[in-house]
């Protein structure tokens, strides 16, 4: 399969590498061209524009936010600039509004659009162990499956409307953030009463809270391992903003969202933009008088 790939950040580069390793013909584009050098050395083609990357069977995008995806799609020499655009698979965490806009734009231009955001940090991306959450027309999803197989361990189909995948992804990220918040609060309460954080976390993860989120982020909270960031706090803040927009449009009160948003803002203000989103644990501890 001829696959184009746009966006070679920490996640995108790892994903694109797995597409190439799976034997697909790969054409890549990134705003900073040097990020593609090692992929080109391994056999990928370098596109001069997003439009050129979109000349194959499928073009996948992994970009930081709505603005970046809008520029790649609607900008000069963008993915929608041609007469017959490739099937576009957005792997990014984007707003429901943009997913709906892209679906309409591709339909009007004779193309097709699928949302397939992923769960997993950069190490999971590198190991091709992502969880893919996909939504779109059934025949488009079948066409995308070889791509999904190359990058993930399982694909979940959640609907025929692309934005449905995005609401699942945003809801999942909210749950991760809420879990980090409550774990940090519980660990801080225990610590202020003389219980070692590691002992507290062992009890939690070996009894009722043994899932991936509690184990992985619990370890980070115990070790205060917030750098280098696997998922930086500004990206978490962006996602919580998108959750809030979806909640407001859907008339869904989400009071916990305000708490985690404020702690993310505090983490960025006090610690800088390079801290992991789990760094809210440091803010929660400091607010309780712990260093």
C-alpha positions as CSV (number, residue, x, y, z in Angstrom):
1,X,0.0,0.0,0.0
2,X,1.2,3.5,-0.8
3,X,0.8,5.6,2.4
4,X,1.6,9.2,2.9
5,X,2.4,10.5,6.4
6,X,2.3,14.1,7.6
7,X,3.6,15.1,11.0
8,X,6.9,13.6,12.3
9,X,6.8,14.7,16.0
10,X,7.6,12.4,18.8
11,X,4.5,10.2,18.1
12,X,4.3,10.7,14.4
13,X,7.9,9.7,13.7
14,X,7.6,6.5,15.6
15,X,4.3,5.6,13.9
16,X,5.7,6.4,10.4
17,X,8.7,4.2,11.1
18,X,6.4,1.3,11.8
19,X,4.5,1.9,8.6
20,X,7.7,1.7,6.7
21,X,8.9,-1.4,8.7
22,X,5.6,-3.2,7.8
23,X,6.6,-3.0,4.1
24,X,4.4,-0.2,2.9
25,X,5.6,2.4,0.4
26,X,5.9,5.5,2.5
27,X,6.0,9.2,1.5
28,X,6.6,11.7,4.4
29,X,6.2,15.4,4.9
30,X,7.1,17.5,7.9
31,X,7.3,21.2,8.4
32,X,10.9,20.7,9.6
33,X,12.3,18.5,6.8
34,X,15.3,17.2,8.7
35,X,13.0,15.1,10.9
36,X,12.4,12.9,7.9
37,X,16.1,12.3,7.2
38,X,16.4,8.9,8.9
39,X,13.2,7.7,7.4
40,X,14.3,8.7,4.0
41,X,17.6,6.9,4.6
42,X,15.6,3.7,5.3
43,X,13.6,4.0,2.1
44,X,10.8,6.5,2.5
45,X,10.3,9.2,-0.1
46,X,10.3,12.9,1.0
47,X,7.4,15.0,-0.2
48,X,7.8,18.7,-1.0
49,X,4.3,19.5,0.3
50,X,1.4,17.9,2.1
51,X,-0.4,17.6,-1.2
52,X,2.4,15.5,-2.6
53,X,2.3,13.3,0.4
54,X,-1.4,12.8,-0.3
55,X,-0.9,11.3,-3.7
56,X,-1.0,7.7,-2.5
57,X,-3.8,5.3,-1.4
58,X,-4.0,6.7,2.1
59,X,-2.5,9.8,3.8
60,X,-2.2,9.7,7.6
61,X,-1.7,12.8,9.8
62,X,-0.4,13.0,13.3
63,X,-0.3,16.7,14.3
64,X,-0.3,18.6,17.6
65,X,-3.6,20.5,17.4
66,X,-6.5,21.8,15.3
67,X,-4.5,24.7,13.9
68,X,-1.7,22.5,12.6
69,X,-4.2,20.1,10.9
70,X,-6.2,22.9,9.4
71,X,-3.0,24.4,7.9
72,X,-2.0,21.0,6.4
73,X,-5.5,20.4,4.9
74,X,-6.8,23.8,3.9
75,X,-3.5,25.7,3.4
76,X,-1.5,26.3,0.2
77,X,-0.5,22.9,-1.3
78,X,-2.6,21.3,1.4
79,X,-4.2,17.9,1.3
80,X,-7.4,19.3,0.0
81,X,-5.8,21.3,-2.8
82,X,-5.9,18.5,-5.4
83,X,-8.9,17.3,-7.4
84,X,-8.9,13.8,-6.1
85,X,-7.6,13.7,-2.5
86,X,-6.4,10.4,-1.0
87,X,-8.4,8.8,1.9
88,X,-7.3,10.9,4.9
89,X,-6.8,9.2,8.2
90,X,-6.4,11.6,11.1
91,X,-4.5,10.0,14.0
92,X,-4.5,13.3,15.9
93,X,-6.5,14.3,19.0
94,X,-8.6,17.1,17.5
95,X,-11.9,18.8,18.2
96,X,-15.3,17.3,17.2
97,X,-15.9,20.5,15.3
98,X,-12.8,20.1,13.1
99,X,-13.5,16.4,12.5
100,X,-17.0,17.3,11.3
101,X,-15.6,20.1,9.1
102,X,-13.1,17.8,7.5
103,X,-15.6,15.1,6.8
104,X,-17.8,17.6,5.0
105,X,-14.8,19.2,3.1
106,X,-13.6,15.8,1.9
107,X,-17.1,14.7,0.8
108,X,-17.5,17.9,-1.1
109,X,-14.1,17.4,-2.8
110,X,-14.7,13.8,-3.8
111,X,-12.5,12.4,-1.0
112,X,-13.0,10.4,2.2
113,X,-12.1,11.1,5.8
114,X,-11.6,8.8,8.8
115,X,-10.8,9.7,12.4
116,X,-8.5,7.2,14.1
117,X,-6.9,8.8,17.2
118,X,-4.7,6.5,19.3
119,X,-4.1,5.7,22.9
120,X,-0.5,5.2,24.0
121,X,2.6,7.1,24.8
122,X,5.7,7.4,22.6
123,X,7.1,4.1,23.9
124,X,3.9,2.3,22.8
125,X,4.1,4.0,19.4
126,X,7.7,2.9,18.9
127,X,6.7,-0.7,19.8
128,X,3.6,-0.6,17.5
129,X,1.4,-1.2,20.6
130,X,-1.0,1.6,20.2
131,X,-4.7,1.2,20.6
132,X,-6.5,2.7,17.6
133,X,-10.0,4.2,18.0
134,X,-11.6,4.5,14.5
135,X,-14.8,5.9,13.1
136,X,-15.9,6.4,9.5
137,X,-17.6,4.7,6.6
138,X,-17.2,0.9,6.8
139,X,-15.5,0.5,3.5
140,X,-13.0,3.2,4.3
141,X,-12.2,1.5,7.6
142,X,-11.5,-1.7,5.8
143,X,-9.1,0.1,3.5
144,X,-7.3,1.6,6.6
145,X,-6.9,-1.7,8.4
146,X,-3.4,-2.5,7.0
147,X,-2.3,0.9,8.4
148,X,-3.9,0.2,11.7
149,X,-2.3,-3.3,11.9
150,X,1.1,-1.7,11.3
151,X,0.9,0.7,14.1
152,X,-1.3,-0.8,16.8
153,X,-2.1,-3.9,18.8
154,X,-5.9,-3.5,18.5
155,X,-8.4,-1.4,16.6
156,X,-11.7,-0.3,18.1
157,X,-14.5,0.8,15.7
158,X,-16.8,3.1,17.5
159,X,-19.1,4.5,14.7
160,X,-19.6,5.6,11.2
161,X,-19.2,9.3,11.9
162,X,-15.5,10.4,12.2
163,X,-16.1,12.7,15.2
164,X,-17.4,9.8,17.2
165,X,-13.8,8.5,17.4
166,X,-12.6,11.9,18.6
167,X,-15.2,12.1,21.4
168,X,-14.0,8.7,22.6
169,X,-10.4,9.8,22.5
170,X,-11.1,13.0,24.4
171,X,-13.2,11.3,27.0
172,X,-10.4,8.8,27.5
173,X,-7.8,11.5,27.9
174,X,-10.1,13.2,30.4
175,X,-10.4,9.9,32.4
176,X,-6.6,9.6,32.4
177,X,-6.2,13.2,33.7
178,X,-8.9,12.6,36.3
179,X,-7.1,9.4,37.4
180,X,-3.8,11.3,37.8
181,X,-5.6,14.0,39.8
182,X,-7.2,11.6,42.2
183,X,-4.1,9.4,42.6
184,X,-2.0,12.5,43.4
185,X,-4.5,13.6,45.9
186,X,-4.7,10.2,47.6
187,X,-0.9,9.8,47.6
188,X,-0.5,13.3,49.1
189,X,-3.0,12.5,51.9
190,X,-1.2,9.3,52.7
191,X,2.2,11.0,52.7
192,X,1.0,13.7,55.1
193,X,0.1,11.0,57.5
194,X,3.5,9.2,57.3
195,X,2.7,6.6,54.7
196,X,5.4,6.1,52.0
197,X,4.1,6.8,48.5
198,X,5.5,3.6,47.2
199,X,3.8,1.6,49.9
200,X,0.5,3.4,49.2
201,X,0.8,2.8,45.5
202,X,1.6,-0.9,46.0
203,X,-1.6,-1.4,48.0
204,X,-3.7,0.4,45.3
205,X,-2.3,-1.3,42.3
206,X,-2.2,-4.8,43.8
207,X,-5.8,-4.6,45.0
208,X,-8.5,-2.6,43.2
209,X,-6.6,-0.3,40.9
210,X,-4.4,-2.5,38.7
211,X,-5.0,-1.0,35.3
212,X,-2.4,0.5,33.0
213,X,-3.2,4.1,33.9
214,X,-2.9,3.5,37.6
215,X,0.2,1.4,37.4
216,X,2.1,3.6,34.9
217,X,1.1,7.0,36.2
218,X,1.2,5.9,39.8
219,X,4.9,4.9,39.3
220,X,5.6,8.4,37.8
221,X,3.8,10.1,40.8
222,X,5.7,8.0,43.3
223,X,9.1,8.6,41.6
224,X,8.2,12.2,40.7
225,X,9.4,11.4,37.2
226,X,7.9,14.2,35.2
227,X,10.8,14.9,32.8
228,X,11.3,14.2,30.0
229,X,7.6,14.5,29.2
230,X,6.0,11.6,27.4
231,X,2.9,13.8,27.1
232,X,3.6,17.5,27.9
233,X,1.3,19.5,30.1
234,X,0.4,22.0,27.4
235,X,-0.9,19.2,25.2
236,X,-2.9,17.9,28.1
237,X,-4.3,21.4,28.6
238,X,-5.2,21.6,25.0
239,X,-7.1,18.3,25.2
240,X,-9.0,19.4,28.3
241,X,-10.0,22.6,26.5
242,X,-11.3,20.4,23.7
243,X,-13.2,18.2,26.2
244,X,-14.7,21.4,27.6
245,X,-15.8,22.6,24.2
246,X,-17.4,19.3,23.5
247,X,-19.1,19.2,26.9
248,X,-20.5,22.7,26.5
249,X,-21.8,22.0,23.0
250,X,-23.4,18.8,24.3
251,X,-24.7,20.4,27.5
252,X,-22.8,18.0,29.7
253,X,-21.7,19.4,33.1
254,X,-18.1,18.2,34.0
255,X,-17.1,19.7,37.3
256,X,-13.9,17.6,37.6
257,X,-12.7,19.1,34.3
258,X,-12.3,22.5,35.9
259,X,-10.1,21.1,38.7
260,X,-7.7,19.3,36.4
261,X,-7.5,22.2,34.0
262,X,-6.5,24.6,36.8
263,X,-3.8,22.1,38.0
264,X,-2.4,21.9,34.5
265,X,-2.3,25.6,34.3
266,X,-0.5,25.8,37.6
267,X,2.0,23.1,36.6
268,X,2.9,25.0,33.4
269,X,3.1,28.3,35.2
270,X,5.4,27.0,38.0
271,X,7.4,24.3,36.2
272,X,7.4,25.3,32.5
273,X,6.0,23.7,29.4
274,X,8.4,20.7,29.3
275,X,6.8,19.0,32.3
276,X,4.7,15.9,31.8
277,X,0.9,16.3,32.4
278,X,1.3,14.0,35.4
279,X,3.4,16.8,36.9
280,X,0.2,18.1,38.4
281,X,1.2,15.7,41.2
282,X,3.9,18.1,42.2
283,X,1.4,21.0,42.3
284,X,-1.0,19.0,44.5
285,X,1.8,18.0,46.9
286,X,3.0,21.6,47.1
287,X,-0.4,22.9,47.8
288,X,-0.6,20.5,50.8
289,X,2.7,21.8,52.1
290,X,4.9,19.0,50.8
291,X,8.1,19.7,49.0
